[in-house]
Amino acid sequence: MSLRPLGLVVTAAALAVPVIWWPEIAQGRDVIALFSQYLGIWALIAMALLQVIATRWPGVEAIFGGLDRGYILHKWLGIGAMAAILLHDTIDAEMDGLGRETALVELAETLGELSLYGILILVVITIATFIPYHLWRWTHRLMGFFFMAGAFHYLFILKPFANGDPLGLYTSAFCALGIVAFVYRLLPAGMRSSKRYEVSDITETGNAMAITMTPKGRALRHKAGQFAFLSIEGAEPHPFTISSAPREDGSIRMTVAKLGDYTNRMARTLKTGTAVRLEGPFGHFERRNTQDPELWIAAGVGITPFLAWSEALDPSSGPVHLVYCIRDEASAAHLTQLKELALAKPNLTLHIQNSATDGRATADSILAKTGVSTDRLTVAFCGPMQMRKSLIEGFRREGVSPSRFKFEEFEIRTGIGLRRLAAFLFERVVAPKRA
C-alpha cells in the first residue's frame, strides 16, 4: 500500500495556500524578509500536519494511506520543517515600521530560538536510528512542546499582517490544530480511542514470544495482516502486527521478537493477567481472495502477517506459495503451526529458505525453489528494507512489475538515506566530471 495521492495533495495544498496572500502583503515590503517569515509559516503548517498524523485519529489512514506510509510523510514533514526553520533563522525576517518591541515580543523571539534548537535536536535523534527506541519515544514527545513554543513565537512577533487577517487566521488555525493533536497524544491510553485487553497466554516460539490477549469489553475488529499499538500498564504504545486471523471470541495474538531494549524488557516483565490496551487496527497490508497465483515471502518476524493470512486463507482461493526465510529452524517463530496449516490447506505450500544451507534469498532462488510462473503472479513481502529493495528489483527483471509487489514498511522509524544520497550524487555529479 503506497502513500495515497490525497495525502500528498492535502499536504501540498496546505503549504501552498499562504502564497495566495503574498502579492498583497509584499507591496512596499522587504521581499527577502517576507520570504523568511513565510518559511516560518510553512514550518508551522508542516509541524501541525505531522502532529495530526501522530494522533492516529480515524480518517488519517483514509487520507494518507496505510499508517506505515503516513509515518514516512510524518518523518519528511519534520525534516522539511527543520530545514524551513533553519532558513527562517538564517535569513533576516525583521522589517521596519511594524511597531515597537515589547517584553511579550522579546519573549516570543526567545521561544522561537528555543523551538529552533529543540526541533533540530529531536529531528537528529529521529533520523539517528542507532539511538535506542525507548529514548527516541521519550524525547519525541517533546516535539509538541517545541511546536507550541513556535506557535507562541508566531502569534506575538511583529509581522506585516495581523492575526485577524486571512493569512493570520489560516496559520492560527493550523497552530490550534497542532496543539489539539499534541494534547490528545498526551492523554492516558484510557482516554484515547483504545480497547482494554488482558494477557491470557504467553508462549515461546523460536526467538519470539506469542502473546494472546482476550478483550475486557469491546474487541478490536481487524483484518488479517493489520497491526495495532500495544500499551502495557500505561507505558508508551508500541506497534506490533496481529499474528492471528479474526476470532469469534475477539482474542488477539501478537508475536514479538526479542530484538531490542523494549521487547527484551517485555519478555522479562510481561505475565498472564497483565492489563493492556490496544489502539487500532491500522494498516492496509490485506489480502483479497483471488484465483491468481500468489507468492508470500517472509523474513524473520516478518512472518506475522502471513501467519494471519494463512489462518484466514480460503481453501477455494488460488495457489499460494509461502517462502519463510530463516537463519535456522530453532529460531523460526510459529514454524510448527505453519507446517500444520500447509498440511490442512491444499492451496498453501510452505517453503523454508534456510540462509545457513540455502544461502541468501533472491528472486531467482525463490522462483527456482517454488517453481511458480510469474504470469499473473502477485508477490507479497514482509521483512527488512534492504532485502525488500533487492527482491523488488530481482522480480522486476523476471517480469513482475512493482505494482504487483505488495509490502508493508518493516520499520516505521527510518533514517534519511544519507549514504545512498552521497552515492547518488557521486555517481551522477562527481564521477562524470572525472571521466
Secondary structure, 3 states (H helix, E strand, C coil): CCCCHHHHHHHHHHHHHHHHHHHHHHCCCCHHHHHHHHHHHHHHHHHHHHHHHHHCCCCHHHHHCCHHHHHHHHHHHHHHHHHHHHHHHHCCCCCCCCCCCCHHHHHHHHHHHHHHHHHHHHHHHHHCCCCCHHHHHHHHCCHHHHHHHHHHHHHHCCCCCCCCCHHHHHHHHHHHHHHHHHHHHHCCHHHCCCEEEEEEEEEEECCEEEEEEEECCCCCCCCCCCEEEEEECCCCCEEEEECCCCCCCCCEEEEEECCCHHHHHHHHHCCCCCEEEEEEEECCCCCCCCCCCEEEEEEHHHHHHHHHHHHHCCCCCCCEEEEEEECCHHHCCCHHHHHHHHHHCCCEEEEEEEHHHHCCCCHHHHHHHHCCCCCCCEEEEECCHHHHHHHHHHHHHCCCCHHHEEECCCCCCCCCCHHHHHHHHHHHHHHHHHC
